[in-house]
Amino acid sequence: MLHYKIYSQDHKEWVVLVHGAGGSSTIWYRQIRAYRKKFNVLVVDLRGHGSSTLKHVSQYYTFELVSKDIIDVLDHEKIEKAHFVGISLGTILIRQLAEHYPERIHSMILAGAVIRITPRLNILLKAANLGKRFLPYMWLYRFFAWILMPKKVHEASRSLFIEEAKKVQQREFIRWLTLTSSVTKRLLMFNERDTYIPTLYIMGSEDYMFLQPVQKLVQTQAYSSLKVIQHSGHVCNVDQAEQFNDISLRFLQAQ
């Protein structure tokens, strides 16, 4: 089972926080204190990340497999339903849960959401997959961190992700990178279907890789809305934590 932490104040509802690839639950350190005042909070380390070490792991990961890990934690803690908040690749896992376990989700907040692989990102991912067996994974991760978070205002989030990525073993990085080879078709399928679950996208105004596709998507899905945080990049919950907390808590409490 995944490593996880619970911050419970005997509130009625739960919020589950899901980090992105290469990160860990520490990415939410600026949200936990604010959230726990209103909700019980569950944070997980995805397999191979943070403090999660699973025995007898599969050679290849699938989105069904790594998202089911989260449901296993909820089942273990007897949490029937929760609000889900994700960042970056974590948003894909939450969207995967919405496909197979919609009855477990009150609402979704998808921050720095990945809903489409742009042609430039597709080229980068293909190049990374070609070089993953012989290039040190930290070279690749630092490169992606600079591509996604290039500005000085992104420095804190970029540094945090790089430091957390150092804890991920090379074989785990390869498994997760290989997983991205199937993501394009999956995202196309997700974008064609409205989950009818209340969904808030929170994006940084400087998230140049992913903001525009989200702006187009919310125009077609009645249950989705978008908030853009100025002077923020891909990891907007770190770049502008106070604004992120205010926006997200307003949404969660309204559901």
The 8 nearest C-alpha neighbors of each residue, nearest first, counted from 0:
[[1, 2, 53, 68, 72, 71, 51, 52],
 [2, 0, 51, 3, 46, 44, 45, 68],
 [1, 3, 51, 44, 50, 43, 0, 4],
 [4, 2, 43, 42, 44, 1, 5, 41],
 [5, 3, 42, 41, 43, 6, 2, 40],
 [4, 6, 41, 40, 7, 42, 3, 39],
 [7, 5, 40, 39, 41, 35, 4, 8],
 [6, 8, 39, 9, 5, 40, 35, 10],
 [7, 9, 10, 39, 6, 35, 38, 36],
 [10, 8, 7, 11, 39, 38, 12, 6],
 [9, 11, 38, 8, 39, 12, 37, 7],
 [10, 12, 9, 13, 38, 39, 37, 8],
 [13, 11, 38, 10, 39, 81, 14, 82],
 [14, 12, 39, 81, 38, 40, 82, 15],
 [13, 15, 82, 40, 81, 83, 41, 39],
 [16, 14, 41, 83, 42, 40, 84, 82],
 [15, 17, 42, 84, 85, 83, 41, 14],
 [18, 16, 85, 89, 84, 43, 15, 86],
 [19, 17, 89, 86, 23, 85, 24, 22],
 [20, 18, 88, 89, 87, 22, 86, 21],
 [21, 19, 22, 88, 18, 175, 89, 87],
 [20, 22, 164, 19, 163, 167, 160, 48],
 [23, 21, 163, 160, 20, 19, 164, 18],
 [24, 22, 49, 25, 44, 48, 18, 26],
 [23, 25, 26, 44, 43, 27, 42, 18],
 [24, 26, 27, 23, 28, 22, 49, 163],
 [25, 27, 24, 28, 23, 22, 18, 159],
 [28, 26, 25, 30, 29, 24, 31, 16],
 [27, 29, 25, 30, 31, 26, 32, 24],
 [30, 28, 27, 31, 240, 32, 237, 33],
 [31, 29, 27, 33, 28, 32, 34, 244],
 [32, 30, 34, 33, 28, 35, 29, 27],
 [31, 33, 35, 34, 30, 29, 36, 28],
 [34, 32, 30, 31, 35, 36, 244, 29],
 [33, 35, 31, 36, 32, 37, 38, 30],
 [34, 36, 38, 37, 32, 39, 33, 31],
 [35, 37, 34, 33, 38, 32, 8, 39],
 [36, 38, 35, 34, 10, 39, 33, 252],
 [39, 37, 35, 10, 13, 12, 34, 40],
 [38, 40, 7, 13, 10, 35, 6, 8],
 [41, 39, 14, 6, 13, 5, 35, 38],
 [40, 42, 5, 15, 4, 14, 16, 6],
 [43, 41, 16, 4, 3, 15, 24, 40],
 [42, 44, 3, 24, 2, 45, 17, 4],
 [43, 45, 23, 24, 49, 2, 48, 51],
 [46, 44, 48, 43, 47, 1, 51, 23],
 [47, 45, 51, 48, 1, 52, 44, 53],
 [46, 48, 51, 52, 171, 45, 167, 49],
 [49, 47, 45, 46, 51, 44, 167, 23],
 [48, 50, 23, 44, 51, 166, 47, 24],
 [49, 51, 2, 48, 52, 44, 47, 1],
 [52, 50, 2, 1, 46, 47, 48, 49],
 [53, 51, 47, 50, 46, 54, 1, 48],
 [52, 54, 56, 51, 46, 55, 0, 1],
 [53, 55, 56, 52, 0, 57, 51, 46],
 [56, 54, 57, 53, 58, 52, 0, 46],
 [57, 55, 54, 53, 58, 59, 60, 46],
 [58, 56, 59, 60, 55, 174, 54, 64],
 [57, 59, 56, 60, 174, 55, 170, 171],
 [60, 58, 57, 174, 61, 178, 177, 175],
 [59, 61, 178, 174, 57, 64, 58, 62],
 [62, 60, 64, 63, 178, 65, 59, 66],
 [61, 63, 65, 64, 66, 92, 60, 95],
 [64, 62, 61, 66, 65, 67, 95, 96],
 [63, 65, 61, 67, 62, 66, 60, 68],
 [66, 64, 68, 62, 67, 63, 61, 60],
 [65, 67, 68, 92, 63, 69, 64, 62],
 [66, 68, 70, 64, 69, 65, 63, 71],
 [69, 67, 71, 66, 65, 70, 64, 72],
 [68, 70, 72, 67, 71, 66, 73, 65],
 [71, 69, 73, 67, 72, 68, 74, 66],
 [70, 72, 74, 68, 69, 73, 75, 67],
 [73, 71, 75, 69, 70, 74, 76, 68],
 [74, 72, 78, 70, 76, 75, 71, 77],
 [75, 73, 77, 71, 72, 76, 70, 78],
 [74, 76, 72, 73, 77, 71, 78, 70],
 [75, 77, 73, 74, 78, 72, 71, 79],
 [78, 76, 74, 75, 73, 79, 72, 80],
 [79, 77, 73, 76, 80, 74, 81, 75],
 [78, 80, 77, 103, 81, 73, 74, 102],
 [79, 81, 103, 104, 78, 105, 102, 82],
 [82, 80, 13, 104, 105, 14, 83, 103],
 [81, 83, 14, 106, 105, 104, 107, 15],
 [84, 82, 15, 107, 14, 16, 108, 81],
 [83, 85, 108, 16, 107, 109, 15, 17],
 [86, 84, 17, 90, 89, 109, 16, 18],
 [85, 87, 110, 89, 18, 111, 90, 19],
 [88, 86, 111, 19, 112, 89, 90, 113],
 [89, 87, 19, 90, 91, 20, 86, 113],
 [88, 90, 19, 85, 86, 92, 18, 17],
 [89, 91, 85, 93, 88, 109, 92, 86],
 [92, 90, 94, 88, 89, 93, 95, 113],
 [93, 91, 95, 89, 66, 94, 90, 96],
 [94, 92, 96, 90, 95, 91, 97, 89],
 [93, 95, 97, 91, 96, 92, 90, 98],
 [96, 94, 92, 98, 93, 97, 91, 99],
 [97, 95, 93, 100, 99, 98, 94, 92],
 [96, 98, 101, 94, 95, 100, 99, 93],
 [99, 97, 95, 96, 100, 101, 94, 194],
 [98, 100, 96, 97, 101, 95, 102, 63],
 [99, 101, 96, 97, 102, 103, 98, 104],
 [102, 100, 97, 103, 104, 99, 98, 96],
 [101, 103, 100, 104, 80, 105, 97, 79],
 [104, 102, 80, 101, 100, 79, 81, 105],
 [103, 105, 81, 80, 101, 106, 102, 82],
 [106, 104, 82, 81, 80, 103, 196, 107],
 [105, 107, 82, 197, 104, 196, 198, 83],
 [108, 106, 198, 83, 84, 82, 109, 199],
 [107, 109, 84, 199, 198, 200, 83, 110],
 [108, 110, 200, 85, 90, 112, 84, 107],
 [111, 109, 201, 86, 112, 200, 202, 85],
 [110, 112, 87, 233, 202, 86, 234, 201],
 [111, 113, 110, 87, 109, 90, 114, 86],
 [112, 114, 115, 87, 209, 88, 111, 90],
 [113, 115, 186, 112, 213, 212, 116, 190],
 [116, 114, 113, 117, 186, 212, 183, 209],
 [117, 115, 121, 120, 183, 118, 114, 113],
 [116, 118, 120, 119, 121, 115, 208, 209],
 [117, 119, 121, 120, 122, 116, 123, 115],
 [120, 118, 122, 121, 117, 123, 116, 208],
 [121, 119, 123, 117, 122, 118, 116, 124],
 [120, 122, 118, 124, 119, 123, 116, 117],
 [121, 123, 125, 119, 120, 124, 126, 118],
 [124, 122, 120, 126, 121, 125, 127, 119],
 [125, 123, 127, 121, 126, 122, 128, 120],
 [124, 126, 128, 122, 127, 123, 121, 129],
 [125, 127, 123, 129, 124, 128, 122, 130],
 [126, 128, 124, 130, 129, 125, 131, 123],
 [129, 127, 125, 131, 130, 126, 124, 177],
 [130, 128, 126, 127, 131, 125, 132, 124],
 [131, 129, 127, 128, 132, 134, 133, 126],
 [130, 132, 128, 134, 127, 133, 129, 173],
 [133, 131, 130, 134, 129, 173, 128, 135],
 [132, 134, 131, 130, 135, 136, 129, 128],
 [135, 133, 131, 130, 136, 132, 138, 139],
 [136, 134, 137, 138, 133, 139, 131, 169],
 [135, 137, 139, 138, 134, 169, 140, 131],
 [136, 138, 140, 139, 135, 141, 165, 164],
 [139, 137, 136, 141, 140, 135, 142, 134],
 [140, 138, 142, 136, 137, 141, 143, 127],
 [139, 141, 137, 143, 142, 138, 144, 136],
 [142, 140, 144, 138, 143, 139, 137, 145],
 [141, 143, 139, 145, 140, 144, 138, 146],
 [144, 142, 146, 140, 145, 141, 147, 139],
 [143, 145, 141, 147, 142, 146, 148, 157],
 [144, 146, 149, 148, 142, 143, 147, 141],
 [145, 147, 143, 144, 148, 149, 142, 141],
 [146, 148, 144, 145, 143, 149, 233, 208],
 [149, 147, 145, 153, 144, 146, 150, 157],
 [150, 148, 145, 146, 147, 153, 151, 144],
 [151, 149, 153, 152, 148, 154, 232, 145],
 [150, 152, 154, 153, 149, 155, 148, 157],
 [151, 153, 150, 154, 238, 231, 230, 155],
 [154, 152, 151, 150, 148, 156, 155, 157],
 [153, 155, 157, 151, 152, 156, 158, 150],
 [156, 154, 158, 157, 153, 159, 238, 237],
 [157, 155, 159, 158, 153, 154, 237, 160],
 [156, 158, 154, 160, 159, 155, 153, 144],
 [157, 159, 161, 155, 156, 160, 154, 162],
 [160, 158, 156, 162, 157, 161, 155, 163],
 [161, 159, 163, 157, 22, 162, 158, 164],
 [160, 162, 164, 158, 163, 159, 157, 141],
 [163, 161, 159, 165, 164, 160, 158, 166],
 [162, 164, 160, 22, 165, 161, 166, 159],
 [163, 165, 21, 161, 166, 167, 162, 22],
 [164, 166, 163, 162, 167, 161, 137, 168],
 [167, 165, 164, 163, 168, 49, 48, 162],
 [168, 166, 164, 165, 48, 47, 171, 172],
 [169, 167, 171, 170, 172, 166, 47, 165],
 [168, 170, 172, 171, 136, 173, 167, 135],
 [169, 171, 173, 172, 168, 174, 167, 175],
 [172, 170, 174, 173, 168, 169, 47, 175],
 [171, 173, 169, 175, 170, 174, 176, 168],
 [172, 174, 176, 170, 171, 175, 177, 169],
 [175, 173, 171, 177, 172, 176, 59, 60],
 [176, 174, 178, 172, 177, 173, 171, 179],
 [175, 177, 173, 178, 179, 174, 172, 128],
 [178, 176, 174, 179, 175, 180, 173, 128],
 [177, 179, 175, 176, 180, 60, 181, 61],
 [180, 178, 182, 181, 177, 176, 175, 124],
 [179, 181, 178, 177, 182, 183, 176, 125],
 [182, 180, 179, 183, 178, 184, 185, 177],
 [181, 183, 179, 185, 184, 180, 186, 178],
 [184, 182, 186, 185, 181, 116, 187, 115],
 [185, 183, 187, 186, 182, 188, 181, 189],
 [184, 186, 182, 188, 183, 187, 189, 181],
 [187, 185, 189, 183, 188, 184, 114, 182],
 [186, 188, 184, 190, 185, 189, 183, 191],
 [187, 189, 185, 186, 191, 190, 184, 192],
 [190, 188, 186, 192, 191, 187, 185, 94],
 [191, 189, 187, 192, 188, 186, 114, 216],
 [190, 192, 188, 189, 187, 193, 186, 219],
 [193, 191, 189, 190, 194, 188, 220, 195],
 [192, 194, 195, 220, 191, 190, 222, 189],
 [193, 195, 196, 192, 97, 98, 101, 222],
 [196, 194, 193, 222, 197, 221, 220, 198],
 [195, 197, 194, 106, 198, 222, 105, 107],
 [198, 196, 106, 222, 223, 107, 195, 199],
 [199, 197, 107, 223, 108, 106, 196, 222],
 [198, 200, 108, 224, 225, 223, 109, 107],
 [199, 201, 225, 109, 110, 108, 224, 226],
 [202, 200, 110, 226, 227, 225, 109, 199],
 [203, 201, 227, 111, 110, 228, 210, 200],
 [202, 204, 231, 232, 228, 206, 205, 235],
 [203, 205, 229, 206, 228, 231, 227, 230],
 [206, 204, 232, 203, 207, 231, 230, 233],
 [207, 205, 232, 233, 203, 210, 208, 204],
 [206, 208, 205, 209, 210, 211, 204, 232],
 [207, 209, 206, 210, 147, 117, 211, 120],
 [208, 210, 207, 211, 206, 212, 113, 213],
 [211, 209, 213, 206, 212, 207, 202, 214],
 [210, 212, 214, 213, 209, 215, 207, 208],
 [213, 211, 215, 214, 210, 209, 216, 115],
 [214, 212, 216, 215, 210, 211, 217, 209],
 [215, 213, 211, 212, 216, 217, 210, 218],
 [216, 214, 212, 213, 218, 217, 211, 219],
 [215, 217, 213, 218, 219, 214, 212, 220],
 [218, 216, 220, 219, 223, 215, 224, 214],
 [217, 219, 216, 215, 220, 214, 221, 223],
 [218, 220, 217, 216, 221, 215, 223, 193],
 [221, 219, 217, 223, 222, 218, 193, 216],
 [220, 222, 223, 219, 217, 218, 195, 193],
 [221, 223, 197, 220, 195, 198, 196, 224],
 [224, 222, 198, 217, 220, 221, 199, 197],
 [225, 223, 199, 217, 200, 198, 222, 226],
 [224, 226, 200, 199, 201, 227, 217, 223],
 [225, 227, 201, 200, 202, 228, 224, 199],
 [228, 226, 202, 203, 204, 201, 229, 225],
 [229, 227, 203, 204, 231, 202, 226, 230],
 [228, 230, 204, 231, 203, 227, 205, 239],
 [231, 229, 204, 205, 228, 203, 232, 152],
 [232, 230, 203, 229, 238, 235, 205, 204],
 [231, 233, 205, 206, 203, 235, 234, 153],
 [232, 234, 206, 111, 235, 203, 148, 147],
 [235, 233, 236, 232, 237, 111, 156, 238],
 [234, 236, 238, 237, 203, 231, 233, 232],
 [235, 237, 240, 243, 234, 239, 238, 27],
 [236, 238, 240, 235, 239, 156, 234, 29],
 [237, 239, 235, 231, 236, 240, 153, 234],
 [240, 238, 237, 242, 235, 241, 236, 243],
 [239, 241, 236, 243, 237, 242, 244, 238],
 [242, 240, 244, 243, 239, 245, 236, 29],
 [243, 241, 245, 244, 240, 239, 246, 228],
 [242, 244, 240, 246, 241, 236, 245, 247],
 [245, 243, 241, 247, 242, 246, 248, 240],
 [244, 246, 242, 248, 243, 247, 249, 241],
 [247, 245, 243, 249, 244, 248, 242, 250],
 [246, 248, 250, 244, 249, 245, 243, 251],
 [249, 247, 251, 250, 245, 246, 244, 252],
 [250, 248, 246, 252, 247, 251, 245, 253],
 [249, 251, 247, 253, 248, 252, 246, 254],
 [252, 250, 248, 253, 254, 249, 247, 82],
 [251, 253, 249, 254, 250, 248, 37, 247],
 [254, 252, 250, 251, 249, 248, 247, 106],
 [253, 251, 252, 250, 106, 105, 197, 249]]
